[in-house]
């Protein structure tokens, strides 16, 4: 499980080198630290004006408050999440059946 935080593309600035990018699938590119290989970004054609940053790489990951669970249909059966956030089967508009 990973937490991504979406930001407007123009609001993201890198303090040093830009990430190295890999086209992981059609219409998607992922950014990695060019020095250590840490996963940093997810960018997709579905969200052309957004950059999704891996929350764990932020200076203060606790500053990000989740709003929803996406790709809920792919969660592992042993994962128990006890919150009232909406759960989406993919990135669709309809919440998953509980």
Steps between C-alpha positions, in 0.01 A plus 500: 500500500624847420367850553521744211434872536385689191624852428461746215798455270608865533512481881765224510864610508803279551770627740772328301497275193174420325394135524607248242191375317384162375195443276356213702192447282304673227430859605683469833842608614656452840772714651791365703788657688789494250746424781336231716202383293229588754156520337382862507223573249215357300376698200227389265325633192173472697623788720705721265521792745592293806807337649446231762777484759565200722396633842774306682763710320363835623684687774185468713293203379252551786402834344309312228147402597345222290164569337420161344626150432544419130553161337327353806416186302873424490568524875640193670241299695690531829502881489246646741436871467273644765401840370197647330675624185332414169643193327516485123547173307741677261519874440137505390228720639292237677615382845562128550237279655600414857 
